[in-house]
Amino acid sequence: MIRTADRLHTVEEYYFSKKLREVRGLMAEGRPIINMGIGSPDLMPSAEIVSTIQNAVLEDGAHQYQSYQGLPALREAFADFYGSKFGVTADPISEILPLMGSKEGIMHISMAFLNPGDEVLIPNPGYPTYSSVTKLVGAVPKYYGLKEEYGWFPDIDVIEEEDLEKVKIMWVNYPHMPTGANVSKSKLEKLVSFAKRNDILLVNDNPYSFVLNEEPISILSIKDAKEVALELNSLSKTFNMAGWRVGMVLGNADHINAVLKVKSNMDSGMFYGIQKGAIKALSSSQTWYDDLNEIYRKRRDLIFKLADELKCTYDTNAVGMFVWAKLPSGSVSSEEFIDEILYDKNVFLVPGTIFGSNGEGYIRFSLCVSEEKIQEAIDRF
Ligand SMILES: Cc1ncc(COP(=O)(O)O)c(C=O)c1O
């Protein structure tokens, strides 16, 4: 019997990997499931992006290994994007590293900065990958609670009362998934000064800035944030390129070098055509963002109606690709609630608890579903 590594006992199979297997099983039985679970954009990237990758596959050298740091033109495109969208200046040679998605970046950063036993501040509720990766590298999650009444922003005074000696990284994610909470410059300033006072690497995971959000903001727009902060970004949601696997990490040259040391030992560069398509995406005109958001706005209005049918409440000012809704008081648990809907109405929603204990009493709807399907779901209630 071949034994698996001890680290495997620290994590469970990813919720979606397990639950979607069940959902697929129900579909195979012929059930008309409407999947409002995962945030995988169902719309196409722009036609220009698609033709760019198509043409790129015929270029000389397109099928060879690529640079560990990505094409210079891709790093420049990211730098221009950060300059024009966030007012952040970054050196494309030393301060930007293209990644195969930002999920992978969470592992790279953790491997670059965490020793076994180090502690990591992780939002509850939050993206489950922060804690699973922390455990996989032998570090210890230290959850900080986010609550609706505080705008899903941490109480820094409370965190600072604790012993932070072993804390090495703090994950933040604004706009926040799953709640859709946004953040102001002054709140980001508080986070940066907290990280400086306590010598903590602050990483903002920022893939939702451009979805239904009027004011995109980067943590690196805060003065001197680069001393302690990194930011992850991704083309997955902004440009409907989730399956392409392309994102980046931005920060000071020392931090980026540390990440590159890990990454260059794990992969052998990103496919040329993907990089060319990404360069095209990053120069998209404002019309791209406006048209995409128009579609998501219409879908969100319908999701609000569906949430009304379920007697749930929600924040109409929230941003991002999901609607986070509070169950009516006296409801069963979030998991029981979504299971009842799945089995009775053939609609798959996500229970808030998969994002942490503070997600109890909430459910999440994805906007990656067509208006017709959302209307059909409403009709089923
Ligand atoms: C908060 C958050 N971070 C990161 C990711 C991963 O995105 P990517 O496709 O860039 O790996 C997701 C995807 O769902 C997410 O919700």
The ligand as a Tripos MOL2 file, in Angstrom:
@<TRIPOS>MOLECULE
LIG
   16    16     1     0     0
SMALL
NO_CHARGES

@<TRIPOS>ATOM
      1 C1        -10.9940   35.3590   -4.5220 C.3       1 LIG1
      2 C2        -10.4470   34.5860   -5.6610 C.ar      1 LIG1
      3 N1         -9.1300   34.5810   -5.8660 N.ar      1 LIG1
      4 C3         -8.5840   33.8900   -6.8720 C.ar      1 LIG1
      5 C4         -9.3650   33.1600   -7.7450 C.ar      1 LIG1
      6 C5         -8.6780   32.3630   -8.8200 C.3       1 LIG1
      7 O1         -8.7120   32.9980  -10.0180 O.3       1 LIG1
      8 P1         -7.7640   32.5220  -11.2080 P.3       1 LIG1
      9 O2         -8.6680   32.0480  -12.2590 O.co2     1 LIG1
     10 O3         -6.9890   33.7430  -11.5810 O.co2     1 LIG1
     11 O4         -6.8740   31.4610  -10.6810 O.co2     1 LIG1
     12 C6        -10.7340   33.1310   -7.5770 C.ar      1 LIG1
     13 C7        -11.5390   32.3020   -8.4850 C.2       1 LIG1
     14 O5        -12.6230   31.9390   -8.3010 O.2       1 LIG1
     15 C8        -11.2980   33.8650   -6.5100 C.ar      1 LIG1
     16 O6        -12.6240   33.8610   -6.2920 O.3       1 LIG1
@<TRIPOS>BOND
     1     1     2 1
     2     2     3 ar
     3     2    15 ar
     4     3     4 ar
     5     4     5 ar
     6     5     6 1
     7     5    12 ar
     8     6     7 1
     9     7     8 1
    10     8     9 2
    11     8    10 1
    12     8    11 1
    13    12    13 1
    14    12    15 ar
    15    13    14 2
    16    15    16 1
@<TRIPOS>SUBSTRUCTURE
     1 LIG1         1 GROUP 0 **** ****
